[in-house]
């Protein structure tokens, strides 16, 4: 039996440590890992718990992140509760196997400390790796701070392992901004956390020799399409399970999470839509502007990045007073509008208000997102609303040095 | 909200110090943040650590701050870092140095209109005498308790002992002595 870890009612933890404690409390059977900055302490922590008897599990050292996720796939197919952590280049190297994990319907949990992708080499936080995973068939949950990194990791097991879901889940937190920032965290005691997640229920596990099964079979044009459609349906249907798990979590802890978080949207005239730790900064800026300048501004954030909550984003933006919405993408868009802009605009198009939509790229490679900058962007949305048309380029760059950069102009007058 | 910026070299324990301060403050029901900006910096490189302390949950995730207190825990950084960056009219400075306050200020133009807000303490010598090596992170917190009057020295020592509980008793005792000396010696 694993030893119980002594926890205070309030701890001062960073996001990495919070995630590693959640992995320990889930009593993971196997972690196969190849550590990378800034997520290193997550698996380092798990290794220490194994060595010190706080978890009955195996830490498997591998030769690369491709090997790490492959090890996870093997262990999960064998019938174990499995998790690992990565960031950036490591995430990129895992990508091939991410699709295997979701296609094989293995409920692995991957904790990601989001980091920029090279080149140029950069260890700091942006959402390039999170975006890289968005078509991989995984559920992607987004934590805005260390407490949420802990909470979302606990929820991830319960969601992914649910027999109606059986899909792998990523829990994202911002590299350094969250992963290395210590704050008050209110953990659950070990037994309470484990009871919330529950025992792992294997499905078609390979180590059940009484019932031989095949994993990772080949299907060509005869069945591949049906498999992928079914997998997509499982992802879409996971929405109700995510809602249930969040509701259970609220009953247990009082902490409420939604697939789409929205703040002060009831009477909003303008809104920002963004992800990650910047959400908290934007909410602070919005509260200050409401008080100081009377701008009716709200903030919306898809906490559940995949399955993309088209339904709840539309609901959040279906406010009659809403005139201008800016979507902020913290990932280099690579010759397109930001992905969040594209997806949120599609949802906004089916609202009655049909607000004006603009896009900012920001925070690449860890560029600081300031309260003052959030306020400037909000004031700009207010200017669009007052003018009745978009007064700037549709896609702009926030916090960029050098000449102003922008693309595309409105045709709505 | 109280905001603190640490000026340190990687390896001098600023991150541990910031987290230690955060842990003590969190036991009193307050909300804290402790973080650093170091990226891929190597041991000895100049770096910053930060604390935020408030009664309400802290949602500001911006790295930059307008500090209420600036801790300089490496003596040379008072000369080479921009220690008055983003300061306010009431920012207090606590600087590790073997110089007297007058000698230090005479050499740092940026501090010359901040005489009343500048405090000096030799955390290097104190930690050499007590802990046995240059580890200025815990003594600076003793000086901070004196300057800020945030907590009584005894209360802070008791809680700091808990934060350091994973260390051998000898090291805990040495740190307590270092904190007490810095509390008494800061000018």
Interface residues (C-beta under 8 A of the other chain):
Chain A: X10 X11 X12 X14 X37 X123 X124 X144 X145 X174 X176 X177 X178 X180 X181 X182 X183 X184 X277 X278 X280 X281 X283 X284 X366 X368 X369 X370 X371
Chain B: X18 X19 X22 X23 X26 X27 X31 X32 X33 X34 X35 X36 X39 X40 X57 X58 X59 X60 X61 X62 X63 X64
